[in-house]
Amino acid sequence: MTSKNKIFSDLMRELEVEVGTRDLTEVVLLSLIDAIKGFKGSKFDNFCKQYSELAEILTNTEPKFGIFRYYFGFLEKEIAGKVCRVSNDNTWKKHAIKKINEVLKNARKLKRDLIKYSDKINVNGKTILIHDHSHTVQDVLVHYKSHGKKFKVIIAEQDFEKTHDNIERLHKAGINFTVVPAYMLSHIHDQIDMVFFGALTLKDTMNFVLNPGALSLITEFHVEKTPVYMFMGIDKFSLWKSKKRAEIFIHRHKRKHAHKPIEYERIKYSHDRVPAKLFKKIITNEGVLTPEKLKKVFMEKFKNRK
């Protein structure tokens, strides 16, 4: 990995934790439009070369983001294969921006379709547990609230930033919620009717990549026979052959005990991998799928990915 790729990967990883992959993708697409408008190069072939370099970086971050490959891979083909062939120095900006706006429109439609299918999950009178700060799950809950559905939410407390992101979004939407530390949920198993999760991606191993701590919590409720639901668009599929732990970023650093002369190594993992079979249903923009149906959909898209 070059130093440029590493810097960009680190930046994307930090932003993904803060805003989520879907919102991050939209931010990058909108930034790309601004960059094209302000591009100072006089010839469109200069832009084509620079865009190809940018797409190479965007689609090969560490870890790789399925949603980046889905949209920026498509754009690379459209711009390099079409815009740069039919445009001239006076029209290429207009054609390139048109293609990006088409991608933005498609991404927003995909999000709306997923939320539409979320209505097939009956939440009236239910208590829903959430753990990660998935913006997709937040959007679904806000949608339920805006359509007059009656439900309660329990937030499983974890990292400060992620927990408070959930608190702020639910408070703003007027959704009733309670916060319980994630390691104390055993006391309220009988109060929880369903569990909602979002994910970074789905691998060809049929493992979802989720926030750290997700696997233990999902396993806990799987044992309790409480249904766990996944909300994720198909544009997040990782349609390439998995490498061992490639989607997990490992942060190692030295720490010292506050009051004793003890130094030790601390290891923190960026994500968990959770088997799709642990979810009752997976809500996507193409419908509500069982784990078995999800695998068929994934493998069909994997086969046709090129």
C-alpha positions in Angstrom: 0.0 0.0 0.0 1.4 3.4 -1.0 1.5 6.3 1.5 -1.2 8.0 -0.4 -3.5 5.0 -0.2 -2.7 4.6 3.5 -3.6 8.2 4.3 -6.9 7.9 2.4 -7.7 4.6 4.0 -7.2 6.0 7.5 -9.4 9.0 6.6 -12.2 6.9 5.2 -12.1 4.6 8.2 -12.4 7.5 10.6 -15.2 9.1 8.6 -17.1 5.8 8.2 -17.2 5.3 12.0 -18.5 8.9 12.4 -21.1 9.1 9.6 -21.7 5.6 8.3 -20.8 4.2 4.9 -23.9 5.3 3.0 -23.7 8.9 4.1 -20.0 8.9 3.5 -20.5 7.7 0.0 -22.9 10.5 -0.7 -20.5 13.0 0.8 -17.7 11.7 -1.5 -20.0 11.8 -4.6 -21.1 15.4 -3.9 -17.4 16.4 -3.3 -16.5 14.8 -6.6 -19.1 17.0 -8.3 -17.6 20.1 -6.7 -14.2 19.0 -7.7 -15.2 18.6 -11.3 -16.8 22.0 -11.4 -13.6 23.5 -10.1 -11.3 21.4 -12.2 -8.6 23.6 -13.8 -7.3 21.2 -16.4 -8.0 22.4 -19.9 -8.5 19.0 -21.5 -10.9 16.2 -20.6 -8.3 13.5 -21.0 -6.4 15.0 -18.0 -9.6 14.6 -16.0 -10.0 11.0 -17.1 -6.5 10.1 -16.0 -7.0 11.8 -12.6 -10.4 10.2 -12.1 -9.0 6.8 -12.9 -6.3 7.3 -10.2 -9.0 8.5 -7.7 -11.2 5.5 -8.4 -8.3 3.1 -7.9 -7.7 4.6 -4.4 -11.4 4.7 -3.5 -12.1 1.1 -4.5 -8.9 -0.3 -2.8 -9.0 1.2 0.7 -8.1 -1.0 3.7 -10.6 -2.3 4.6 -12.4 -2.3 1.3 -15.9 -0.8 1.3 -18.4 -2.8 -0.8 -20.5 0.3 -1.3 -17.5 2.3 -2.7 -16.7 -0.5 -5.2 -20.4 -0.6 -6.2 -20.7 3.0 -7.1 -17.2 4.2 -7.9 -16.5 1.1 -9.9 -19.6 1.8 -11.9 -18.6 5.4 -12.4 -15.1 4.5 -13.5 -16.6 2.4 -16.2 -19.1 5.0 -17.2 -16.6 7.9 -17.2 -13.6 6.1 -18.7 -15.6 4.0 -21.1 -18.2 6.6 -22.2 -17.8 10.2 -21.1 -14.1 10.3 -22.0 -14.9 8.8 -25.4 -17.8 11.0 -26.5 -17.0 14.3 -24.8 -14.8 17.1 -25.8 -13.1 19.9 -23.9 -16.3 21.9 -23.7 -18.8 19.2 -22.7 -17.0 16.6 -20.5 -17.9 18.4 -17.2 -21.6 18.3 -18.0 -21.5 14.6 -19.0 -19.4 13.6 -16.0 -21.7 15.4 -13.5 -24.7 13.9 -15.2 -23.4 10.4 -14.5 -22.6 11.2 -10.9 -26.1 12.6 -10.3 -27.5 9.4 -11.8 -25.5 7.4 -9.3 -26.7 9.7 -6.4 -30.3 9.3 -7.6 -29.9 5.5 -7.7 -28.3 5.4 -4.2 -31.2 7.5 -2.7 -33.8 5.3 -4.4 -32.1 2.2 -3.0 -32.4 3.7 0.5 -36.1 4.5 0.0 -36.8 1.0 -1.2 -35.1 -0.5 1.8 -37.2 1.6 4.1 -40.3 0.7 2.2 -39.6 -3.0 2.8 -38.9 -2.4 6.5 -42.7 -1.8 6.8 -43.1 -5.6 6.5 -41.7 -6.0 10.0 -44.4 -5.6 12.6 -43.1 -3.3 15.4 -46.4 -2.1 16.9 -46.3 -2.6 20.7 -42.8 -4.0 20.5 -39.6 -3.1 22.4 -36.6 -3.0 20.0 -33.0 -3.3 21.0 -30.3 -1.5 19.0 -26.5 -1.6 19.6 -24.5 -0.1 16.8 -25.0 3.4 15.4 -26.2 2.2 12.0 -27.8 5.2 10.2 -29.9 2.7 8.2 -31.4 1.4 11.4 -31.9 5.0 12.7 -33.6 5.9 9.4 -35.9 2.9 9.7 -36.9 3.8 13.3 -37.6 7.4 12.3 -39.7 6.1 9.5 -41.7 4.0 11.9 -42.2 6.9 14.2 -43.3 9.3 11.4 -45.9 6.7 10.3 -47.5 6.6 13.8 -46.2 3.2 14.8 -46.0 2.6 18.6 -42.8 1.0 19.9 -40.0 1.5 22.4 -36.3 1.3 21.9 -33.5 0.1 24.3 -30.1 1.3 23.4 -27.3 -1.1 24.4 -24.7 1.3 25.7 -21.2 0.8 24.2 -18.6 3.4 22.9 -19.5 6.9 24.0 -19.6 8.4 20.5 -21.7 5.6 19.0 -24.2 5.5 21.9 -24.6 9.3 21.9 -25.1 9.3 18.2 -28.1 6.9 18.7 -29.4 9.0 21.7 -29.2 12.3 19.7 -31.0 10.8 16.6 -33.8 9.1 18.6 -34.3 12.2 20.8 -34.6 14.5 17.8 -37.2 12.1 16.3 -39.2 12.0 19.5 -38.7 8.2 19.9 -39.0 6.8 23.4 -35.8 5.1 24.5 -33.9 3.7 27.5 -30.2 3.1 27.8 -28.8 -0.1 29.3 -25.1 -1.1 29.4 -24.5 -3.8 26.8 -23.0 -6.2 29.5 -26.2 -5.9 31.6 -28.8 -6.9 29.1 -29.3 -10.3 30.7 -31.5 -8.5 33.3 -34.0 -7.4 30.7 -34.1 -10.3 28.2 -37.9 -10.8 28.8 -38.5 -7.1 27.9 -36.9 -7.2 24.5 -39.1 -8.4 21.5 -36.6 -7.9 18.6 -33.1 -6.7 17.9 -32.1 -4.4 14.9 -28.6 -4.2 13.3 -27.0 -2.6 10.3 -23.7 -3.7 8.8 -20.6 -2.4 6.9 -20.8 -5.2 4.3 -21.6 -8.8 3.6 -18.7 -11.1 2.6 -18.8 -14.1 0.3 -18.4 -16.3 3.4 -21.9 -15.2 4.4 -20.6 -13.2 7.3 -21.7 -9.7 8.0 -19.1 -7.2 9.1 -20.5 -5.2 12.1 -19.4 -3.0 14.9 -17.2 -4.7 17.6 -19.3 -6.4 20.3 -22.1 -7.3 17.9 -21.3 -11.0 17.7 -21.6 -11.6 21.5 -24.8 -9.6 21.7 -26.4 -11.3 18.7 -25.4 -14.7 20.0 -26.9 -13.9 23.4 -30.3 -13.1 21.8 -30.1 -16.0 19.4 -29.8 -18.3 22.4 -32.8 -16.5 23.9 -34.7 -17.1 20.7 -35.3 -13.3 20.3 -35.5 -12.5 16.6 -32.6 -10.4 15.3 -33.0 -8.4 12.0 -30.4 -7.0 9.7 -31.1 -3.9 7.6 -28.6 -3.5 4.7 -28.8 -2.5 1.0 -27.3 -4.8 -1.7 -24.9 -2.1 -2.7 -22.9 -2.9 0.4 -22.2 -6.5 -0.7 -18.5 -7.3 -1.0 -18.5 -8.9 -4.4 -15.0 -10.2 -4.4 -13.2 -13.2 -2.9 -12.5 -12.7 0.8 -9.1 -12.5 2.3 -8.6 -13.6 5.9 -9.7 -10.8 8.2 -9.1 -8.3 5.5 -12.2 -6.3 6.5 -11.0 -6.1 10.2 -8.6 -3.2 11.1 -6.4 -4.1 14.1 -5.0 -1.3 16.2 -2.1 -2.1 18.5 -0.5 0.3 20.9 1.4 0.3 24.2 -0.3 1.4 27.4 1.0 2.0 30.9 -0.9 1.3 34.1 -1.9 4.6 35.8 -0.4 3.8 39.2 2.0 0.9 38.7 5.1 0.5 36.5 3.3 -1.9 34.2 3.4 -1.6 30.4 1.3 -3.8 28.2 0.1 -4.1 24.6 -3.5 -3.3 23.9 -5.2 -4.7 20.8 -8.5 -3.2 19.5 -10.4 -4.6 16.5 -12.5 -2.4 14.3 -15.3 -4.8 13.5 -16.9 -8.2 14.3 -17.9 -10.8 11.7 -21.3 -12.3 12.3 -22.8 -15.3 10.4 -25.9 -14.5 8.4 -27.6 -17.6 9.7 -28.0 -15.8 13.1 -30.5 -13.3 11.7 -34.2 -14.1 11.4 -34.6 -11.8 8.3 -32.5 -9.5 6.3 -34.3 -6.4 5.0 -32.8 -5.1 1.8 -33.8 -2.8 -1.1 -34.8 -6.0 -3.0 -37.1 -7.3 -0.3 -37.2 -9.1 3.0 -34.9 -12.2 2.8 -34.2 -15.3 4.8 -30.5 -16.2 5.3 -30.9 -18.9 2.6 -32.5 -16.5 0.1 -29.8 -13.9 0.9 -27.1 -16.4 0.0 -28.8 -17.0 -3.4 -29.1 -13.3 -4.1 -25.5 -12.7 -3.1 -24.1 -15.5 -5.2 -26.1 -14.4 -8.2 -24.7 -10.9 -8.0 -21.2 -12.3 -7.2 -21.4 -14.4 -10.4 -22.4 -11.4 -12.5 -20.2 -8.8 -10.8 -18.1 -8.0 -13.8 
